[in-house]
Structures are given as C-alpha cells and as structure tokens.
Amino acid sequence: MHVDIVDLRQFYHSMLGRVAEHSIAMALSSLWARMPEERLVGLGYAVPFLDRFRTDTERTFAFMPAGQGAVNWPVGEPSATALVFEEELPLPDASIDRVLMVHSLEFTENPRETLKEIWRILAPGGRLVIVVPNRRGVWARMEHTPFGSGRPYSRGQLTTLLRETNFTPGASAEALFFPPSKIRAVLRLRSGFERIGRILWPAFSGVIVVEAQKRLYQGLPVAARASRRVFVPVIAPQGIPTTRQSAKR
C-alpha cells in the first residue's frame, strides 16, 4: 500500500524530511552527474530530487502511482506530472534515457512486472537508479517516515531482482546513517553520522541507492503480458430499453 501524497509532502516539508532529502541527494550526485539533453522520468515521489537534475535534461517527467496520488510539478510552471499505473507506463518503447525510482519499488504490487515495464521504456543503454529502504537499517523500522512503510530490501535482494528483469547492476551508494529523530540537536549532527557511518557501518544505512543499466540482450517473451488492471465501465443511460428487453415485454 502506497504512502499518501499528503503524508509525503508533509514529510519533505519538515526539518527531518529536508535533512533526509539532502542526504539522499548527495548519494544520488555520486552516481549521476549532469544529464545533457537526456530524457528523465521520476517514478514514485521523486520531485524533491528532480529539480536538481532537470536543468540539464531535454525534458523531465514526474510519474506518480495511482495508489499514491499526484501533485502539480514543477511549481509555477506547466505541469510535467502524470498519474500512472507502474506496470503500464504511458510511454512508447525505448523513449526515455534515465529513470529515478524513489518511494516506488517498495510499494509496487509486482516489482518484477514494474521493472520489466521500465526496461521497455528505457532506450538502449538507458540507466535506472532505485532508492529503497534498507531492511537492515533503523529507518525501515520507524513508521513516522515514509521509509518505514512498504517492503524494504537488502542489497542482495535488489541485485537479484535487477538481474532477473534484464538489468545489469552497477554503482551503488548509501544514505541516511543518522537516526530518524525529530530532535534538532540530533539532526545538527547529521553530517558526522553520515561521514562515520559510511566508514564503520555501511550495511546499516537507512536507504540503498543502486544504479543499473538496461541489458541489451534478453530472451523473447513466450506470450504477451495481459493487463492486470480491471477498469469499471461507465453506467449506461437508463430509460431506453434495448431490443432484447423490448422482445421480452
């Protein structure tokens, strides 16, 4: 079950959320630098981090899952937000250069189908970065942050999942070594926790950040994948009997 969009916005507007955003952004910058003229999609709730990359991109989209809800982004500009199903993204094959998943994979109903769909929209050699809660970390055990919801992953689980869906895992990073406390005195020590944590306890970070590249060779699917979504039909206007109903009368 997804975290509600209202709760996500409130978290990232809090002091703890702003500090967490900065920590994750530093980890992302170690994997991705500039993206000159590339097409970027953020899936989940990635808007706190998309502003850091979109100045260099050709275009940037913010795709938000239907179960989560959506907000307008970027603020004060024409909206680049879309409400989507993770397993059926509204993009043609090989149309995107990079995908950033934040608050996404841990909530998906079928992680493999979601990653296969991302593989489909990525261009040859396209890159994916996933930010997920670390199952060994403290943040995955605290429910007052969005990282305490959903399905946390270990690095091994995430690597296996990527390989099973035709991605080649590459560079990785960690973030959120400080405790998820709202006490200002603790948050002021965040830089020290981050620096020491990367050296002494990297396996216990709050989140794992992994980059993967689209593998260009894969087996052909046996059958086409059918949509798993059930759409409710619009109720037909009443008052005009059909031919069959008229015959019965």
Salt bridges, closest charged atoms under 4 A:
GLU21 OE2 - ARG52 NH2 3.81
GLU38 OE1 - ARG98 NE 2.56
ASP51 OD1 - ARG54 NE 3.33
ASP56 OD2 - ARG34 NE 3.49
GLU58 OE2 - ARG59 NH2 3.06
GLU77 OE2 - ARG54 NH2 2.79
GLU86 OE2 - HIS2 NE2 2.85
GLU86 OE1 - ARG229 NH2 4.00
GLU87 OE2 - ARG228 NH1 3.19
ASP93 OD1 - ARG120 NH1 2.61
ASP97 OD2 - ARG39 NE 3.16
GLU106 OE2 - HIS103 ND1 3.95
GLU109 OE2 - ARG228 NH2 3.15
GLU113 OE1 - ARG225 NE 2.89
GLU117 OE2 - ARG120 NH2 2.79
GLU117 OE1 - ARG225 NH2 3.26
GLU164 OE1 - ARG112 NH2 2.62
GLU174 OE2 - ARG155 NH2 2.54
GLU194 OE1 - ARG198 NH2 3.71
GLU211 OE2 - ARG127 NH1 3.79
